[in-house]
Every structure is written in C-alpha cells, then in structure tokens.
Amino acid sequence: LSYAIAENMGFQIDLTMTDWKSAYAGLLDGTYDVLQGIAHSEDRAKLIKFSSPHSIVNQSLFARKDGPKVDDISEISGHEVLVQNASIMHEYLKQKVPDAIIIPVPTHSDALRLLAAGKYDFALTANLPSLYLSKELGLSNIEPIARPVAGQRLGYGALPKNEDLIALFSEGLAILKNTGRQ
C-alpha cells in the first residue's frame, strides 16, 4: 500500500520493518517520518497527525481451547493478558481494565505462540491477522472468544512537522480507492 501511494503521488519511500514499540518510539523521536497502520486514539491525536484510515481492524481476545473463558473483555481483571507492546490494545487495557495483568510482547506472533504454549491466560490482538497467524504457525489450540473489542481505524501517522507527508498519504489513499488500484 505504501509503495502504491508513493508511486501514485510521485515520491520515494524507504520502508523499515521493526517491532511496534520501536516503530512508535521512532516516530515520536523523529527517527521515522511516518508510520503505516497506526490506530487513531484521542491521546495519540494530541501528538500525531493522522491520515484518513486505510483499514479497520477488530481486536479479539484469544484463549486456549482448554483455558479460561469470559464473555466480555471487562471480565479479564486479575488475568494475565498478552498484548503487543505499545499497541492500541496495550493502551486500551491500561485505561479500561486496569486490574488485568498486562504482559507486553514485541509482536502478535509472540503473543499467540506464548498463549498456545500454555503461558498466560489470554492474548488481545487483531482478529484477522491473528487467525491467519494461528493457521500459518499451526497453533490449533487457541481461538477467539468473547465479543470483539471495537474496531480500530488504522492509517498513517506523523508528527505535526510532517503534516505535509500525511496530506500526501491521504490524497494517495483517496486516489487508490477511487481508481480501484490495490
């Protein structure tokens, strides 16, 4: 998506792959100009300018098939919950379920592997990527449970000094959407 936007808008990009905590810290300290796939929140909007969203991702609570079950995220107080470090769900748990025992890990894959290995009670991760990773990694003993957490709007984010880049990404997203290019 980022390459398609850059090509369409006539600029070059250099992509860096890293864990989310490093990417987010790198945006805030100026190491990176723009992040792709950052979820919007009111707290983040105080520091970051966002593009229009490129996708909406539902978050789900995953559990082992033989593990504890809950019907709602509010019921996980006192349970150990794996989350991607510095992610929107990490922030969400701190605010909405402060009595949950938060176990931050670098990636969704790490969270799912640890859960499948019998460690901790739950993982709170993006639903579709986690279903895909579970299948690809052969983690057949975990499943999403309870009602999904509200969908998160994902887009591009940058510091206010790079607001011009966000404008380019927003325009590029609109062009791709209107032309049907993927």
N, C-alpha and C positions, 0 to 999 in steps of 0.2 A: 504494500500500500504506500509506504513512504517513498519507495523508488518511483512508483507510478505518479505520485503527486509531484515529486521533484522533476521528473521528465516533462510532465504536462506543463508545469509552471516555469520551466527553463532554468533550474538551478541544480547544483550538485549537492549530494549529501554523503556523509561518511558515517555509517552505522557502527555502533559499538554494542556488543552483546555483553550483558553483565547481570548480576542478581539485582532484584528490585531495590533493596536498601541502598546499594552502591549507586544505582542509577538515580534514585530520588535525591540522595545526598549530593551527587554530582551536578544535578540540575540546580539545587539550592546554592552550591558553592561556585557555580559558573563553569565547572568542567565541561558540562554538556549544555548545548544551546536549547534543545527541545527534547521532550520525552514523548514517545508514542505509547498509547494505551494507558494513560493516567486517568484514574477515576476522579471525577469532579466532587468536591465537597466544599461546604461553606468555609471551613477552616483553611483548606488549601487555596481557595479563591482569594484569601487575604494576601497571599504571597505570589500566586501564579496566575497567568493569563491562559485561558483555555480556548481551544478551537471548538468548532461545532463537533458534536460526537460522531465518531465513525462506527461505533457499535454499542450495544447494550448487553451487558453480561450479568446473568443472575448468579448469585453466590449460593452455595448449598453447604449444609452440614453433612459430612460424611462420617460413617461409623462402620466398624466391623460388623459383619452379619451376626456374630455371636456376642457383640458388645452391648453396652448400654444404649437404650433408645429414649428419645424425647419427641414430643410433638411440636415443640416450638423452641426457637433459639433462646427465649427467656428462661428456659428450664436447664441451662447448662452451668448455672452457678455452682462453683465447687468442683467442676470437672476440668480436666486438662484438655485444652483445645489448641491444636496446631494451626498456625496461620503463617502466611508469607510475611516475613519481617518488613515492617514499614508500609504494608499494603493498606488499602482502604478498609479491609476487614479487621486488620490489626487495630486501626483507629476506631472502628465501629465497636469492637469488643470492649476496648478501654472505656468508651462512653456509655454504651448501652447495657453491658453485662460485666460490670467491674469486678464481680466476685468470681468470674471464670478465671481459671489458671491458664494464662496465655503462654504458649510455647512457640516463640518465633523461630522460623527456619528460612533458609535462603530462597527456596523455590516450592512450587506446588508439588513437584515430583518428590521432593524430600518429605513434605508433609504426608503425602499419600503412602509412600514407602514405609515411613515410621509407623503410621497407623496400621497398615497391613501387617507389619511385623509384630504387632501386639503391644506397641508402646503408645501410651496416652489414650484418651477416650474418644476424641473427635478431631476432625480436620474441617476447617471452614475455608473453602476455596471456591474458585469459579467453577460453575457446574459443568458446562460443556467441555472445557479443557481438561477438567478432572476426570470426566467419564472417558474421554479419549485416552488420557494418560493411563488410567486404570486398565483399559483394554490393552494398550501397547506394552505396558510393563507387566502384564499378566497378574494383576492384583485382583483376583476374583473373589476375595473375601471381604471387600468393602463395598458400600453402597450409599447413595444419598438418602437421607432421612429427613423427616420433619418438613415444614413448609419452607420453600426457598426464601432467602433474605432478599429484600427489594433489589431490583435490577440497578446496576451501576452504569452510568453513561461514561464511556471511555472515549478519549480524544487525545489531542496533542496538548502539551502544556509547556510554557516557557516563563521565565522571569519577565517582569514588565519591560525591562530594557530590550527584550527580543520580541516585543509585541508585533513588529513588522513580519517576523517569521510566522507567527501564529496566523496572521492575516493571510499569508501565502498558503499555509496548510489548509485553512478554512475554505479559501477560494478553490484550491485544488480538489478538496473533497467534494465540493459542490459540483465542479465540472465533471469529475469522475462519476458521481451519482447521476447527473443529468444525461451523460453520454452512455451510461451503462458499462463503462470500461471497468475492469477489475484488476 
